[in-house]
Amino acid sequence: MRRLWNSGRILLVLCTLLSSAFAQEGSEPPESVETQQTVERPQEPDTSTESEETVSYPRFRLGGQVQLQYDQGSLGSSRPSGGSPVRNGIGQYHVDDTVILRRGRLYPSIEFSERFRIFNETDIADDDLERDKLKLTVLDLYAQYDINDNHYLRFGQFKLPFGQEFFGSSRELTTVERSDVSRQLFQRDIGIGAFGEEGNFEYGIGLFQGQGENSREKNGTYDVSARLVYRLTPGHPIGT
C-alpha cells in the first residue's frame, strides 16, 4: 500500500512537470509582452481641433483661375479693325486667328471671424472692343455672414438668385459660353440677400436696386429675385 502511494506521488510530480513544460512551450515569447504594451500605449492627442481653435483673425485668402480662348476668325468682330472676336453670335467684320485671355479671375477675401467675411471677384480679360487692351471689371464685392452651417446673408454686389446656368461658376460650364439669355437677363446687382439649404431644398432671395453690376441707383425702385431648387440627386436639380 505504501509502495502504491509512493508511486502515485511520483506520477503526480511527473504530470505536474510535464504540464508545466507544455505550458511554457505554448506560451507567447517575451516580446509579446512588449507588443501588448505597445498596443496599450495611449494614442497621440488629436491636434486638428486645437489648430482650428488657434486660427487668428483677420486673415487674408487669395485664389484665382485663368482661361485662354483660341479663335480662328470664323466668328468675326463687331468692329472694322482692331476688334476682338465676338463671344456669342457672328460678327460683321473679319478678324485674324488669335488667342485671347477669356477669363483671368482673382478671388481675394478677408475673414474677420469664423462666420463673417468680405469676398471679391475681379475679372481681367481682353477688351471686347479693342483686342490689345485688358479690361479690369469688379464682378463680386460683398460681405457675408453665416447664420449657421446651412444659411447665410449677403450684402453688396453679387449674382442674382435666379437661373441655374448663370448662378453656377464658370469653372463648371459644360459649353464654351453661357447662353445669350443667361448673359443678358441674369447678371449681378447690388442688394441684400438670404441663401441656404435644408435637406434637398436650396433657396435664395434678394432685394436689389435693379441697375445691373457696377451701377448706381437711378430711379428709386427695387427688384426682387428668388430661386428655389429641389435636388433629386446631387447632379439633378429641379427649379429655377
BELZI-V70362 format. One record per pair of residues at least 12 apart in sequence whose ideal C-beta (glycine too) atoms are under 7 Angstrom apart, sorted by the first residue. I is the first residue (numbers start at 1). J is the second residue. Records with the same first field share a line. If there is no record, write none. Layout:
I=J, J
//
This chain:
57=111, 112, 113
58=110, 111, 112
59=111
60=110
61=109, 111
62=107, 108
63=107
64=105, 106, 107
65=103, 105, 171
66=104
67=102, 103
68=99, 101, 102
69=100, 102
70=99
71=85, 97, 98, 100
72=97
73=94, 95, 96, 97
75=90, 91
76=90, 91, 92, 93, 94, 95
77=91, 93, 95
78=91, 92
79=93, 129
80=93
82=130, 131
83=95, 129, 131
84=100, 126, 127, 128, 131
85=98
87=177
88=177, 180, 183
98=131
100=126
101=125, 126
102=125
103=123, 125, 170
104=123, 124, 125
105=121, 123
106=122
107=121
108=120
115=145, 146
116=145
117=144
118=143
119=140, 142, 144
120=140, 141
121=139, 140
122=136, 137, 138, 139
123=137, 139
124=136
138=214
139=188, 213
140=157, 158, 188
141=156, 157
142=154, 155, 156, 157, 158
143=155, 156
150=196, 197, 198
151=196
152=195, 196
153=194
154=192, 193, 195
155=192
156=190
157=188, 189, 190, 213
158=188
159=188
160=186, 187, 188, 189, 208, 225
161=193, 195, 204, 205, 206, 225, 226, 227
162=186, 225, 226, 227, 240
163=182, 186, 240
164=237
165=178, 179, 182
166=178, 182, 186
187=212, 213
188=213
189=208, 209, 210, 211, 212, 213
190=208, 209
191=206, 207, 208, 209
192=206, 207
193=205, 206
200=230, 231
201=230
202=229, 231
203=227, 228
204=226, 227
205=226
206=225
207=222, 224
208=222, 223, 225
209=222
210=222, 223
227=239, 240
228=240
//
